[in-house]
Amino acid sequence: MRIIIIQNKIQFNKYISSYHSLDDTVICFDPVSKLLADKKKIKNIFYNDFVKENEINIKIDELDSRIDNLVNSLNKYSSKIFKDFKINIGSYFRFGLHQMVGQVWYNYYILESITKKFPKNEIIIFSGNKIKLFYEFRPNPDSLLSMVFSNSKLSQRKHRIIYVKNFINKQINYKVILKSLLGSKLINLVKDYKYILNSVKYIFNKRKKLLLLGGEYEWKQLSSFNEFKRDWKIRFKTYPEKINYKTKDKKILELLNESISIDGLPLYDLKIYAEILASTQKYFEKKLFKI
């Protein structure tokens, strides 16, 4: 019996069309693939069935300790390098670090649980093959699971990874193309001008005004309805200034790697995240000296 790990509908369709065997057990990582497996009467398990409450509580405590150590190490390093810098880079990125490091270890925990449950079975993982930014500071969910598996000792057992490309929307998005051609400084200038213009309109608007603290979520959509716009006005500054994430810092990468390593080997490639931290640190330092 083979153990098949599937994370989305596209991977499920690829599995059915080219790799399906009656003796397989499919482990589904999303409700859609489980629904499809149930409809086709394929033996399947939802990944959450491997999560044991007592074990996950222990893992959460371990994660909190890792995050505390990482944040403290990053803070010490940033204060050592930038003595006039008032924001500690570890504390500034703590929420993002918790998401990033937490996702890596959670995926490892699930994989470890699966291999313990099926110690002698071949494992086949359907996966994306790109490391890219996902919502700015999260590992790409399409490739995270397979990369954690490949970078761990779990991969020493019999396994196969099948890479599946996600479908790309072929419709031309001229706004995205224009942004890719413009430099970050020009993009920031346009955003600032637009924000100032909206602020002036906001001040002289007679409608009731709302101050939004936190994420936009459904408020953005709600603010577009005519019924809402008749009486209310929300001012958004959706995006911060665009930063070029090209600054490299070996120490920051070393600290990040330590937080997700087993026997000195990192479970995921964090180079792009180290560049985000280093570039943001440098950006804020420049801004500080302008004040």
Rosetta silent file (secondary structure, phi, psi, omega in degrees, C-alpha in Angstrom):
SEQUENCE: MRIIIIQNKIQFNKYISSYHSLDDTVICFDPVSKLLADKKKIKNIFYNDFVKENEINIKIDELDSRIDNLVNSLNKYSSKIFKDFKINIGSYFRFGLHQMVGQVWYNYYILESITKKFPKNEIIIFSGNKIKLFYEFRPNPDSLLSMVFSNSKLSQRKHRIIYVKNFINKQINYKVILKSLLGSKLINLVKDYKYILNSVKYIFNKRKKLLLLGGEYEWKQLSSFNEFKRDWKIRFKTYPEKINYKTKDKKILELLNESISIDGLPLYDLKIYAEILASTQKYFEKKLFKI
SCORE:     score description
SCORE:     0.000 S_00000001
   1 L     0.000  130.895  176.787    0.000    0.000    0.000 S_00000001
   2 L   -95.961  147.340  174.684    1.271    3.455   -0.968 S_00000001
   3 E  -102.610  118.943 -177.420    0.631    6.585    1.098 S_00000001
   4 E  -107.587  123.874  178.536   -0.350    9.513   -1.139 S_00000001
   5 E  -105.173  120.264 -175.995   -0.169   13.057    0.233 S_00000001
   6 E  -128.211  135.808 -172.717   -2.333   15.569   -1.644 S_00000001
   7 L  -113.319  -12.088  179.252   -2.786   19.242   -0.747 S_00000001
   8 L  -159.818  175.908 -175.528   -5.261   20.661   -3.266 S_00000001
   9 H   -63.991  -39.449 -179.169   -7.710   19.932   -6.077 S_00000001
  10 H   -61.757  -44.149  178.671   -5.141   20.371   -8.869 S_00000001
  11 H   -66.046  -37.303  179.104   -2.850   17.782   -7.299 S_00000001
  12 H   -63.031  -45.141  179.253   -5.793   15.431   -6.760 S_00000001
  13 H   -62.465  -37.762  176.715   -6.778   15.622  -10.435 S_00000001
  14 H   -64.450  -42.171  178.505   -3.178   14.922  -11.440 S_00000001
  15 H   -61.068  -47.449 -178.358   -3.101   11.917   -9.130 S_00000001
  16 H   -62.993  -41.519 -174.678   -6.360   10.514  -10.551 S_00000001
  17 H   -74.586  -28.121 -170.765   -5.327   11.014  -14.168 S_00000001
  18 H  -131.361  -16.896 -169.848   -1.815    9.562  -13.986 S_00000001
  19 L  -131.008   -1.652 -172.878   -0.926    7.855  -10.684 S_00000001
  20 L   -64.672  136.870  173.631   -4.020    6.303   -9.118 S_00000001
  21 L  -136.022  142.471 -175.038   -3.833    2.750   -7.777 S_00000001
  22 L   -62.994  -23.624 -176.388   -6.648    0.867   -6.031 S_00000001
  23 L   -88.643   -0.246 -176.364   -4.397   -0.050   -3.113 S_00000001
  24 L   -72.321  152.041  165.781   -3.479    3.575   -2.277 S_00000001
  25 E  -118.316  121.512 -176.712   -4.399    5.460    0.874 S_00000001
  26 E   -96.516  127.982  173.064   -4.705    9.196    0.229 S_00000001
  27 E  -101.033  114.056 -174.264   -3.930   11.701    2.981 S_00000001
  28 E   -94.547  135.029  179.815   -5.832   14.894    2.154 S_00000001
  29 L  -106.152    5.392  174.568   -4.609   18.278    3.339 S_00000001
  30 L  -148.450  154.418 -175.536   -7.664   20.256    2.262 S_00000001
  31 H   -62.217  -32.068 -177.111  -11.441   19.669    2.392 S_00000001
  32 H   -66.307  -46.980  179.982  -11.873   19.783   -1.406 S_00000001
  33 H   -64.889  -33.311  177.002   -9.473   16.915   -2.118 S_00000001
  34 H   -67.471  -41.494  177.868  -11.118   14.887    0.672 S_00000001
  35 H   -60.545  -43.638  179.045  -14.556   15.536   -0.821 S_00000001
  36 H   -65.728  -40.301  178.516  -13.329   14.390   -4.236 S_00000001
  37 H   -64.210  -40.610  177.610  -11.710   11.298   -2.736 S_00000001
  38 H   -62.942  -41.661 -179.023  -14.964   10.440   -0.917 S_00000001
  39 H   -63.882  -36.445  179.938  -16.966   10.854   -4.131 S_00000001
  40 L   -89.649    5.584  177.890  -14.646    8.501   -5.993 S_00000001
  41 L    56.154   42.349  175.842  -14.687    6.095   -3.025 S_00000001
  42 L   -93.982  132.853  179.255  -10.918    6.280   -2.611 S_00000001
  43 L   -59.910  124.242 -175.957   -9.600    5.270    0.799 S_00000001
  44 E  -146.583  159.080  176.864   -8.527    8.514    2.446 S_00000001
  45 E  -133.378  138.205  175.143   -7.568   10.143    5.742 S_00000001
  46 E   -83.473  137.383 -172.368   -7.773   13.832    6.611 S_00000001
  47 H   -56.651  -29.367 -176.743   -4.400   15.134    7.804 S_00000001
  48 H   -65.800  -17.756  178.576   -5.909   16.546   10.987 S_00000001
  49 H   -66.688  -16.954  179.873   -6.532   12.994   12.187 S_00000001
  50 H   -88.839   -6.494 -178.499   -2.798   12.756   12.907 S_00000001
  51 L   -87.313  115.609  177.829   -2.888   15.740   15.280 S_00000001
  52 L  -102.412  131.040 -171.724   -3.074   14.611   18.913 S_00000001
  53 H   -57.758  -44.336 -177.576   -4.092   17.292   21.404 S_00000001
  54 H   -66.801  -36.807  179.527   -1.582   16.360   24.100 S_00000001
  55 H   -71.768  -40.825 -177.243    1.286   16.194   21.602 S_00000001
  56 H   -67.806  -31.777  176.429    0.381   19.417   19.843 S_00000001
  57 H   -64.886  -38.581  176.641    0.297   21.267   23.180 S_00000001
  58 H   -65.377  -42.231  179.803    3.861   20.110   23.847 S_00000001
  59 H   -63.999  -36.659  179.104    4.873   21.216   20.345 S_00000001
  60 H   -64.935  -41.829  177.552    3.292   24.638   20.923 S_00000001
  61 H   -63.021  -40.955  178.377    5.328   25.098   24.108 S_00000001
  62 H   -64.332  -41.028  179.630    8.490   24.095   22.218 S_00000001
  63 H   -63.559  -44.821  179.991    7.626   26.531   19.419 S_00000001
  64 H   -58.892  -39.144  178.409    7.059   29.408   21.864 S_00000001
  65 H   -66.014  -41.735  178.051   10.480   28.739   23.361 S_00000001
  66 H   -62.190  -43.656 -178.545   12.090   28.706   19.904 S_00000001
  67 H   -65.186  -43.210  177.951   10.394   31.990   18.975 S_00000001
  68 H   -57.991  -46.215 -179.927   11.469   33.649   22.237 S_00000001
  69 H   -64.165  -41.475 -179.455   15.084   32.607   21.650 S_00000001
  70 H   -65.213  -47.198 -179.109   14.976   33.721   18.004 S_00000001
  71 H   -61.202  -44.715  179.356   13.435   37.125   18.811 S_00000001
  72 H   -63.231  -41.313  179.690   15.937   37.758   21.601 S_00000001
  73 H   -65.441  -41.767  178.800   18.875   36.767   19.377 S_00000001
  74 H   -66.708  -39.568  178.448   17.681   39.010   16.541 S_00000001
  75 H   -62.836  -44.641  179.406   17.148   41.912   18.957 S_00000001
  76 H   -62.447  -41.419 -179.113   20.652   41.567   20.395 S_00000001
  77 H   -67.056  -43.782 -177.972   22.144   41.400   16.918 S_00000001
  78 H   -66.082  -38.642  179.130   20.215   44.421   15.616 S_00000001
  79 H   -70.296  -26.164  178.214   21.136   46.527   18.652 S_00000001
  80 H   -75.802  -41.131 -177.928   24.778   45.539   18.208 S_00000001
  81 H   -78.314  -44.705 -177.676   24.900   46.428   14.503 S_00000001
  82 L  -115.931   87.035 -173.767   22.633   49.504   14.620 S_00000001
  83 L   -68.632  -24.587  179.377   23.251   51.177   17.965 S_00000001
  84 L   -94.985    3.417 -176.616   21.061   54.190   17.131 S_00000001
  85 L   -82.981  124.971 -170.994   18.218   52.022   15.857 S_00000001
  86 L   -91.015  -11.735 -179.223   15.193   52.267   18.164 S_00000001
  87 L  -111.745  122.161  176.308   13.187   49.263   16.923 S_00000001
  88 L   -74.778  126.541 -171.907   14.472   45.747   17.612 S_00000001
  89 H   -65.750  -31.560  178.125   14.074   43.747   14.418 S_00000001
  90 H   -66.594  -47.001  179.358   13.139   40.530   16.234 S_00000001
  91 H   -65.435  -38.043 -179.062   10.280   42.125   18.175 S_00000001
  92 H   -61.390  -39.239 -176.482    9.131   44.012   15.073 S_00000001
  93 L  -100.668   13.235 -172.845    8.772   40.787   13.072 S_00000001
  94 H   -54.875  -46.104 -178.265    7.675   38.555   15.944 S_00000001
  95 H   -61.287  -46.171  178.637    4.199   37.843   14.548 S_00000001
  96 H   -64.636  -39.473  178.135    5.570   36.999   11.102 S_00000001
  97 H   -63.741  -38.926  179.226    8.346   34.866   12.590 S_00000001
  98 H   -63.370  -40.897  177.614    5.792   32.957   14.640 S_00000001
  99 H   -65.558  -48.616 -174.844    3.790   32.191   11.490 S_00000001
 100 H   -64.831  -56.148 -178.565    6.816   31.248    9.411 S_00000001
 101 H   -64.968  -39.339  179.834    8.679   29.112   11.962 S_00000001
 102 H   -61.555  -41.783 -179.940    5.404   27.681   13.275 S_00000001
 103 H   -65.672  -38.444  178.989    4.312   26.488    9.838 S_00000001
 104 H   -62.182  -49.733 -177.748    7.648   24.784    9.216 S_00000001
 105 H   -70.345  -33.149  177.976    7.522   22.873   12.510 S_00000001
 106 H   -65.484  -42.499  177.389    3.817   22.070   12.182 S_00000001
 107 H   -63.581  -38.830  177.723    4.410   20.506    8.770 S_00000001
 108 H   -64.119  -42.141  179.829    7.322   18.540   10.197 S_00000001
 109 H   -60.750  -44.066  178.794    5.137   17.317   13.072 S_00000001
 110 H   -62.720  -46.775  179.741    2.431   16.111   10.645 S_00000001
 111 H   -62.157  -41.226  178.555    5.006   14.349    8.447 S_00000001
 112 H   -62.060  -40.711  179.521    6.649   12.754   11.479 S_00000001
 113 H   -65.859  -39.422  179.503    3.238   11.489   12.641 S_00000001
 114 H   -65.361  -45.244 -178.479    2.469   10.050    9.196 S_00000001
 115 H   -67.237  -30.720  175.690    5.790    8.205    8.957 S_00000001
 116 H   -70.585  -36.068 -179.709    5.292    6.742   12.449 S_00000001
 117 H   -71.889  -35.161 -179.090    1.808    5.559   11.486 S_00000001
 118 L  -126.032   72.392 -171.925    3.037    3.997    8.233 S_00000001
 119 L   -69.129  -22.888 -174.603    6.692    3.083    8.893 S_00000001
 120 L  -112.074    0.666 -175.280    7.129    0.620    6.014 S_00000001
 121 L   -91.089  147.247  172.958    4.985    2.170    3.294 S_00000001
 122 L   -69.229  136.757  178.797    6.194    4.152    0.300 S_00000001
 123 E  -109.443  129.639  176.092    5.217    7.816    0.578 S_00000001
 124 E  -119.465  120.524 -177.314    4.326    9.857   -2.510 S_00000001
 125 E  -109.831  123.269  172.098    3.967   13.607   -2.020 S_00000001
 126 E   -88.620  133.898 -168.607    2.283   15.818   -4.623 S_00000001
 127 E  -152.827  157.216  163.345    3.786   19.293   -4.428 S_00000001
 128 L   -79.102  171.463 -175.596    4.495   22.659   -6.004 S_00000001
 129 L  -128.151   21.169 -176.993    8.167   23.334   -6.726 S_00000001
 130 L  -119.747  139.070  168.152    8.700   27.016   -5.991 S_00000001
 131 L   -96.665  116.768 -178.459    9.985   28.891   -2.967 S_00000001
 132 L  -149.782  163.196  177.299    8.249   32.255   -3.067 S_00000001
 133 L   -70.934  136.359  179.272    6.745   34.858   -0.780 S_00000001
 134 E  -128.726  114.303 -172.525    3.171   34.092    0.202 S_00000001
 135 L    52.470   44.320  173.016    1.269   36.974    1.812 S_00000001
 136 L    73.173  -42.719 -171.606    4.645   38.698    2.290 S_00000001
 137 L  -144.267   37.849  177.342    5.996   36.581    5.134 S_00000001
 138 E  -130.599  148.189  175.632    4.759   33.004    4.978 S_00000001
 139 L   -63.812  147.457  179.147    6.240   29.899    3.354 S_00000001
 140 L   -65.542  115.593 -175.821    4.628   28.913    0.080 S_00000001
 141 H   -63.696  -23.739 -179.865    2.022   26.267    1.079 S_00000001
 142 H   -67.521  -29.880 -174.693    2.333   24.504   -2.302 S_00000001
 143 H  -117.163  -10.991 -173.399    5.954   23.520   -1.691 S_00000001
 144 H   -58.196  -49.811 -174.194    6.446   23.746    2.086 S_00000001
 145 H   -59.929  -48.865 -176.950    5.443   20.183    2.969 S_00000001
 146 H   -67.512  -34.991 -179.386    7.642   18.452    0.381 S_00000001
 147 H   -71.576  -37.990  175.027   10.655   20.665    1.138 S_00000001
 148 H   -62.592  -41.847  178.529   10.402   20.041    4.871 S_00000001
 149 H   -63.137  -47.367 -177.560   10.226   16.325    4.110 S_00000001
 150 H   -64.256  -33.600 -176.897   13.195   16.440    1.709 S_00000001
 151 L   -87.055   -1.772 -179.504   15.362   18.420    4.142 S_00000001
 152 L  -107.710  169.883  177.668   14.683   16.093    7.079 S_00000001
 153 H   -71.239  -10.453  177.122   15.860   12.585    7.897 S_00000001
 154 H   -61.919  -26.746 -177.422   12.319   11.418    7.122 S_00000001
 155 H   -75.126   -4.014  179.445   13.327   11.463    3.453 S_00000001
 156 H   -73.502  -15.399  177.539   15.779    8.602    3.989 S_00000001
 157 L   -84.915  172.110 -178.261   12.899    6.156    3.646 S_00000001
 158 L   -66.161  123.793 -179.134   11.348    5.109    0.311 S_00000001
 159 E  -158.114  169.315  174.921    9.491    8.052   -1.169 S_00000001
 160 E  -147.630  141.194  175.753    8.735   10.028   -4.306 S_00000001
 161 E  -115.609  124.730 -179.164    7.843   13.689   -4.825 S_00000001
 162 E  -110.385  116.794 -176.565    5.685   14.565   -7.830 S_00000001
 163 E   -88.523  130.481 -177.422    5.726   18.238   -8.759 S_00000001
 164 L  -124.152  126.204  178.544    2.489   19.691  -10.116 S_00000001
 165 L   -81.131  135.779  173.114    2.222   23.157  -11.598 S_00000001
 166 L   -74.961  148.172  178.126   -0.745   25.261  -10.590 S_00000001
 167 L   -66.726  139.228 -179.521   -2.809   26.666  -13.419 S_00000001
 168 L  -105.440  132.314  176.428   -1.924   30.256  -14.258 S_00000001
 169 L   -68.376  115.283 -174.843   -4.582   32.790  -15.147 S_00000001
 170 L   -80.782   -5.489  178.927   -3.680   33.848  -18.693 S_00000001
 171 L   -66.671  131.809 -176.164   -5.726   37.063  -18.532 S_00000001
 172 L   -73.001  128.542  176.886   -3.423   40.069  -18.833 S_00000001
 173 L  -109.624   99.526 -174.595   -3.265   42.239  -15.728 S_00000001
 174 H   -67.540  -29.434  178.927   -1.949   45.610  -16.918 S_00000001
 175 H   -64.968  -42.712  178.992   -1.768   46.967  -13.364 S_00000001
 176 H   -66.173  -41.404  179.584    0.630   44.174  -12.340 S_00000001
 177 H   -62.629  -43.389 -179.299    2.717   44.669  -15.494 S_00000001
 178 H   -63.468  -42.625  179.362    2.969   48.429  -14.874 S_00000001
 179 H   -62.367  -36.421 -179.152    4.056   47.893  -11.254 S_00000001
 180 H   -69.327  -24.149 -178.607    6.767   45.475  -12.357 S_00000001
 181 H   -87.406  -25.029 -177.683    8.198   48.111  -14.719 S_00000001
 182 L   -85.182  149.043  175.950    8.212   50.973  -12.212 S_00000001
 183 L   -77.256  161.328 -177.121   10.885   51.398   -9.568 S_00000001
 184 H   -62.822  -35.783 -179.098   10.052   51.187   -5.865 S_00000001
 185 H   -64.435  -42.410  179.993   10.674   54.929   -5.314 S_00000001
 186 H   -67.852  -39.194  178.223    8.180   55.935   -8.019 S_00000001
 187 H   -62.400  -43.905  178.828    5.601   53.456   -6.717 S_00000001
 188 H   -63.895  -37.941  179.539    5.962   54.876   -3.194 S_00000001
 189 H   -63.756  -43.959  179.346    5.646   58.445   -4.534 S_00000001
 190 H   -64.073  -43.506 -179.937    2.381   57.604   -6.343 S_00000001
 191 H   -63.074  -42.434 -179.868    1.002   55.837   -3.240 S_00000001
 192 H   -64.921  -41.821  179.106    1.890   58.777   -0.984 S_00000001
 193 H   -63.189  -43.165  179.512    0.291   61.296   -3.388 S_00000001
 194 H   -63.986  -39.019 -179.630   -2.861   59.179   -3.614 S_00000001
 195 H   -66.304  -42.816  178.334   -2.984   58.864    0.180 S_00000001
 196 H   -62.434  -43.504  179.989   -2.641   62.645    0.677 S_00000001
 197 H   -61.745  -44.083  179.344   -5.377   63.297   -1.900 S_00000001
 198 H   -67.349  -33.397  179.260   -7.732   60.816   -0.216 S_00000001
 199 H   -64.167  -41.538  178.432   -6.923   62.326    3.188 S_00000001
 200 H   -63.063  -45.101  178.336   -8.010   65.796    2.012 S_00000001
 201 H   -61.865  -37.953 -177.546  -11.254   64.349    0.620 S_00000001
 202 H   -64.679  -41.461 -177.025  -11.734   62.443    3.878 S_00000001
 203 H   -63.829  -41.938 -174.362  -11.427   65.561    6.062 S_00000001
 204 H   -92.795    3.739  178.879  -14.039   67.559    4.131 S_00000001
 205 L   -77.543  136.353 -176.042  -16.434   64.666    3.648 S_00000001
 206 L   -86.080   -8.366  179.302  -19.724   65.110    5.534 S_00000001
 207 L   -71.993  160.378  176.782  -20.365   61.399    5.990 S_00000001
 208 E   -65.045  141.959 -173.173  -19.684   59.655    9.318 S_00000001
 209 E  -110.010  142.219  178.155  -16.074   58.547    9.557 S_00000001
 210 E  -117.883  137.569  173.441  -14.633   55.224   10.732 S_00000001
 211 L  -101.860  118.070 -178.094  -11.111   54.563   11.960 S_00000001
 212 L   -97.304  117.916  176.983  -10.058   51.032   11.018 S_00000001
 213 L  -106.863  125.615 -179.139   -7.468   49.432   13.290 S_00000001
 214 L    99.831 -161.706 -175.145   -5.954   46.158   12.070 S_00000001
 215 L   -70.670  155.464 -178.737   -6.566   44.226    8.876 S_00000001
 216 L   -72.890  -45.703 -178.865   -9.111   45.290    6.265 S_00000001
 217 L    47.201 -127.215 -175.566  -10.716   41.860    5.807 S_00000001
 218 L   -79.052   -8.630 -178.246  -14.414   42.333    4.801 S_00000001
 219 H   -62.673  -35.101 -179.432  -14.389   46.074    5.580 S_00000001
 220 H   -62.390  -45.626  179.638  -12.864   46.850    2.182 S_00000001
 221 H   -67.916  -42.407  179.771  -15.685   45.070    0.369 S_00000001
 222 H   -60.164  -38.515 -177.035  -18.324   46.524    2.658 S_00000001
 223 L   -68.744  -10.698  179.613  -17.070   50.061    2.022 S_00000001
 224 L   -90.329   -9.698 -179.063  -17.779   49.633   -1.713 S_00000001
 225 L   -77.160  137.614 -178.285  -21.544   49.095   -1.230 S_00000001
 226 H   -60.475  -37.768 -179.597  -23.735   52.090   -2.050 S_00000001
 227 H   -61.540  -36.681  179.511  -25.856   51.553    1.073 S_00000001
 228 H   -75.603  -42.899 -175.214  -22.742   51.867    3.211 S_00000001
 229 H   -66.345  -21.019 -179.980  -21.188   54.753    1.278 S_00000001
 230 L   -64.120  -34.425 -173.239  -24.279   56.916    1.755 S_00000001
 231 L  -116.411  -18.581 -171.654  -23.617   57.311    5.478 S_00000001
 232 E  -129.139  154.709  177.739  -20.057   56.149    6.159 S_00000001
 233 E  -139.447  127.172  175.134  -16.526   56.790    4.976 S_00000001
 234 E  -115.837  135.924  175.950  -13.440   54.677    5.687 S_00000001
 235 L  -102.579  128.356  179.753   -9.925   55.827    4.862 S_00000001
 236 L  -112.879  140.135  161.010   -7.471   53.122    3.855 S_00000001
 237 L  -122.744   88.133 -166.255   -3.730   53.128    3.547 S_00000001
 238 L   -64.936  -46.646 -171.121   -3.525   49.587    2.273 S_00000001
 239 L  -118.109  143.951  171.576    0.160   49.083    1.616 S_00000001
 240 L   -75.205  176.264  177.532    3.346   50.278    3.312 S_00000001
 241 L   -62.457  144.576 -178.880    6.147   51.667    1.243 S_00000001
 242 L   -76.452  129.466 -179.243    7.693   49.153   -1.119 S_00000001
 243 L  -113.494  135.783  174.303   11.114   47.934    0.026 S_00000001
 244 L   -78.695  113.075 -176.746   13.680   46.268   -2.215 S_00000001
 245 L   -87.984   73.965 -177.966   14.456   42.999   -0.436 S_00000001
 246 L  -125.378   -0.801 -179.209   18.024   42.549   -1.673 S_00000001
 247 L   -77.698  127.090 -179.417   20.117   43.123    1.447 S_00000001
 248 L  -103.644  141.713  178.528   21.964   39.968    2.517 S_00000001
 249 L  -146.380  110.234 -175.580   23.028   39.283    6.092 S_00000001
 250 H   -63.641  -35.850 -177.696   24.684   35.960    6.962 S_00000001
 251 H   -67.537  -43.209  178.349   24.083   36.350   10.702 S_00000001
 252 H   -62.203  -43.067  177.666   20.330   36.896   10.323 S_00000001
 253 H   -62.542  -40.168  179.056   20.127   33.854    8.033 S_00000001
 254 H   -61.469  -43.673 -179.765   22.132   31.837   10.556 S_00000001
 255 H   -66.689  -40.541  177.527   19.750   32.779   13.385 S_00000001
 256 H   -63.525  -44.616 -179.022   16.682   31.953   11.288 S_00000001
 257 H   -61.785  -37.973  179.444   18.151   28.595   10.267 S_00000001
 258 H   -60.638  -31.907 -176.340   18.877   27.689   13.886 S_00000001
 259 H   -74.927  -15.104 -178.618   15.186   28.104   14.709 S_00000001
 260 L  -128.504   28.071 -175.261   14.099   25.446   12.182 S_00000001
 261 E  -106.306  147.828  170.408   17.058   23.045   12.252 S_00000001
 262 E  -124.648  123.316 -176.939   17.448   19.423   13.300 S_00000001
 263 L    56.146   36.789  176.817   21.033   18.222   13.790 S_00000001
 264 L    80.277    1.953 -179.087   22.241   21.497   12.275 S_00000001
 265 E  -110.319  118.095 -179.681   20.245   21.073    9.050 S_00000001
 266 E   -68.060  143.944 -177.881   17.451   23.623    8.349 S_00000001
 267 L   -82.005  -12.973 -176.472   14.101   22.177    7.306 S_00000001
 268 L  -152.776  152.834  180.000   13.326   24.987    4.842 S_00000001
 269 L   -82.239  113.857 -175.820   15.190   27.578    2.786 S_00000001
 270 L  -108.828   20.516 -177.751   14.829   30.929    4.595 S_00000001
 271 H   -59.382  -45.052 -177.246   17.154   33.051    2.440 S_00000001
 272 H   -66.897  -29.614  179.707   14.383   35.282    1.110 S_00000001
 273 H   -76.443  -34.609  174.955   13.068   35.854    4.647 S_00000001
 274 H   -63.280  -37.430  178.420   16.549   36.747    5.927 S_00000001
 275 H   -67.793  -35.140  177.229   16.731   39.327    3.118 S_00000001
 276 H   -62.800  -47.524 -179.690   13.360   40.773    4.191 S_00000001
 277 H   -63.364  -46.977 -177.701   14.589   41.245    7.768 S_00000001
 278 H   -65.471  -41.020 -179.340   17.978   42.657    6.733 S_00000001
 279 H   -68.034  -40.135  178.671   16.456   44.998    4.126 S_00000001
 280 H   -66.090  -41.021  177.046   13.790   46.248    6.540 S_00000001
 281 H   -57.702  -47.318 -178.857   16.438   46.844    9.198 S_00000001
 282 H   -65.980  -39.336 -179.799   18.498   48.872    6.749 S_00000001
 283 H   -62.982  -47.071  179.610   15.436   50.765    5.496 S_00000001
 284 H   -65.921  -34.366  178.527   14.365   51.814    8.986 S_00000001
 285 H   -63.423  -42.816  177.936   17.906   52.832    9.850 S_00000001
 286 H   -64.106  -41.557  179.621   17.982   55.181    6.861 S_00000001
 287 H   -64.043  -37.881 -179.020   14.589   56.597    7.780 S_00000001
 288 H   -60.845  -43.611 -177.123   15.712   57.155   11.362 S_00000001
 289 H   -72.152  -14.322  178.143   18.659   59.321   10.329 S_00000001
 290 H   -84.454  -18.440 -177.713   16.341   61.472    8.166 S_00000001
 291 L   -75.022    0.000    0.000   14.189   62.413   11.165 S_00000001
